Amino acid sequence: MHVWIDQDLCTGDGLCTDHCPEIFVILEDGIAYVRDGMDIGNDPGGAGSMVPVAPDFQQRVVDSAELCP
């Protein structure tokens, strides 16, 4: 499983970071991004913004996506 965030649609509510801070982070611009360890996917909508999700985090990532406004 891989995940990415469409920064054009992100409202910066932070629900994703509340549910899975290991994968999601909000940067100084107030928008959420995905991360793979210390590497942050900062190519909005591009292949560089997609990160793999370890099995331990997959359900939390799905829950985050479902809660996203």
C-alpha positions as a Markdown table, in Angstrom:
| # | Residue | x | y | z |
|---|---|---|---|---|
| 1 | Met | 0.0 | 0.0 | 0.0 |
| 2 | His | 1.1 | 3.5 | -0.8 |
| 3 | Val | -0.3 | 6.9 | 0.3 |
| 4 | Trp | -0.1 | 10.5 | -0.9 |
| 5 | Ile | -2.0 | 13.8 | -0.1 |
| 6 | Asp | -3.4 | 16.1 | -2.7 |
| 7 | Gln | -2.2 | 19.4 | -1.3 |
| 8 | Asp | -4.7 | 21.3 | -3.4 |
| 9 | Leu | -7.5 | 19.7 | -1.4 |
| 10 | Cys | -5.8 | 19.6 | 2.0 |
| 11 | Thr | -7.5 | 21.9 | 4.5 |
| 12 | Gly | -4.8 | 21.5 | 7.2 |
| 13 | Asp | -7.2 | 20.2 | 9.8 |
| 14 | Gly | -4.5 | 17.8 | 11.1 |
| 15 | Leu | -6.8 | 14.8 | 11.5 |
| 16 | Cys | -4.4 | 12.6 | 9.6 |
| 17 | Thr | -1.5 | 13.6 | 11.9 |
| 18 | Asp | -3.7 | 12.9 | 14.9 |
| 19 | His | -4.4 | 9.4 | 13.8 |
| 20 | Cys | -1.0 | 8.4 | 12.2 |
| 21 | Pro | 1.8 | 10.8 | 12.9 |
| 22 | Glu | 4.3 | 8.2 | 11.7 |
| 23 | Ile | 3.1 | 8.7 | 8.1 |
| 24 | Phe | 1.6 | 12.3 | 8.1 |
| 25 | Val | 3.1 | 15.6 | 9.0 |
| 26 | Ile | 2.0 | 19.2 | 8.8 |
| 27 | Leu | 4.6 | 21.6 | 7.6 |
| 28 | Glu | 5.1 | 25.4 | 8.0 |
| 29 | Asp | 2.7 | 26.1 | 5.2 |
| 30 | Gly | -0.2 | 24.5 | 7.2 |
| 31 | Ile | -0.6 | 21.7 | 4.7 |
| 32 | Ala | -0.3 | 17.9 | 5.4 |
| 33 | Tyr | 2.3 | 15.8 | 3.7 |
| 34 | Val | 3.3 | 12.1 | 3.9 |
| 35 | Arg | 6.6 | 11.0 | 5.1 |
| 36 | Asp | 8.7 | 7.9 | 5.0 |
| 37 | Gly | 10.8 | 8.1 | 8.1 |
| 38 | Met | 12.6 | 11.4 | 7.9 |
| 39 | Asp | 11.9 | 11.9 | 4.1 |
| 40 | Ile | 8.9 | 14.0 | 3.4 |
| 41 | Gly | 7.1 | 13.7 | 0.1 |
| 42 | Asn | 6.9 | 17.3 | -1.0 |
| 43 | Asp | 6.1 | 16.9 | -4.7 |
| 44 | Pro | 2.4 | 17.7 | -4.5 |
| 45 | Gly | 0.5 | 15.1 | -6.5 |
| 46 | Gly | 3.6 | 13.8 | -8.1 |
| 47 | Ala | 5.3 | 10.4 | -7.8 |
| 48 | Gly | 7.8 | 11.9 | -5.2 |
| 49 | Ser | 4.9 | 12.5 | -2.8 |
| 50 | Met | 3.9 | 8.9 | -2.6 |
| 51 | Val | 5.3 | 6.8 | 0.2 |
| 52 | Pro | 4.9 | 3.1 | 1.2 |
| 53 | Val | 2.9 | 2.3 | 4.2 |
| 54 | Ala | 4.1 | -0.5 | 6.5 |
| 55 | Pro | 1.4 | -3.1 | 7.4 |
| 56 | Asp | 1.3 | -1.9 | 11.0 |
| 57 | Phe | 0.1 | 1.5 | 9.9 |
| 58 | Gln | -2.2 | 0.6 | 7.0 |
| 59 | Gln | -5.5 | 0.6 | 9.0 |
| 60 | Arg | -4.6 | 3.9 | 10.7 |
| 61 | Val | -3.9 | 5.4 | 7.3 |
| 62 | Val | -7.2 | 4.2 | 5.9 |
| 63 | Asp | -9.0 | 5.6 | 9.0 |
| 64 | Ser | -7.2 | 8.9 | 8.4 |
| 65 | Ala | -8.3 | 9.1 | 4.8 |
| 66 | Glu | -11.9 | 8.3 | 5.8 |
| 67 | Leu | -11.9 | 11.1 | 8.4 |
| 68 | Cys | -10.3 | 13.7 | 6.2 |
| 69 | Pro | -12.7 | 16.5 | 5.4 |
